[in-house]
Amino acid sequence: MGVRLASLTEYSQSTVLHIQGRNVTVRDLVAMVRNKLGGGHYDPVERKKWQKDLLRISDALFIAHQKALNHVMKQILTGILEALDGKIGV
């Protein structure tokens, strides 16, 4: 079984979490962190239901001894940095 590299578009559309019946994609999660949690600016209002659900349960949901939201964001960033390293030697 080999490794298949996905395009950035394909990767951004992949599911990383499933919250209250909704698939959350890489793009969804990155946009939420950037637009709602202070990555670009902090916006405590106008959150979608899945965003409210994720934040509500994130303190109790752990993956590999890390809060789920932190773990998934770390995995996304690690994957992107590894892809860049393989392509341009960063």
N, C-alpha and C positions, 0 to 999 in steps of 0.2 A: 504494500500500500504506500503510495507516494504522497507528496505534499503538493497541493494545488494552490497557487497564489490567486487571490481574488482581486479584482479591480477595486479601487477606492470606493466607487459607486456601489458595487455589489457588497462590499464590506459594510458600508454605512447603512445598508438596508437589512443587515442581518440582525436577528433577534438576540438580545443579551439578557433580558429579563422578561418574566411574564408576571404582570401585576394585576390582580383582581380581574382576570379574564381578558387582559389586553397584552399583546406582544409589544415590548418596548425595544426599539431598534437602537443601534449605535448612534445614528443621527438624532433620534429623539432624545437620548440621554445626554449627548454632548450639547445639544441645543438647550436643554433644560438647565444644565449646569452653567452654560454661558449666559443665558438670558434671564434666569430666575434666581440662581444661587450665588451670583457675584463674580462669575468668570468674566463677563463683559459689564454687567451692572446687576444690582440686586433689585428684584421685583417681587414683593411678597403677595401681590394681588393677581387676579386673573389667571390663576393656575388651573390647568385642566384636571379632571377627576383623577386620571392615572398619576399625575404629578403629585397631587395631594395624597393619594393612597401610598405612593412610594415614600414620600417624606414621613408619613404617619407611621409606617411599619419599618422604616430603615434603621431605626435605633435598635429594633429587636431582631432583625434579620441579618444573620452573619454567614459569610462564606470564607472558609480558610482563616478563621479567627479575626476577620475584618468585617466592618459594617458592609453590607451588600453593595451599597452605592459606591463606597470607596474602593472596594475590591474590583467591581466592574470597570470603573473609570481607570484604575491602575492597569487593568488588563488591556483596555483599549489603547491607552498611551504606550504601553510596552509593545503591543503589536505594531503600532504605527512606527515607533522608533526602530524596531527590528527590521521592518520593511524598508525604511529609509536607509538604514545601515547597510543592508544588502544591495541597495541600488546605487547609492551615492557615497558610501563610505563615511557616513557621519560618525 
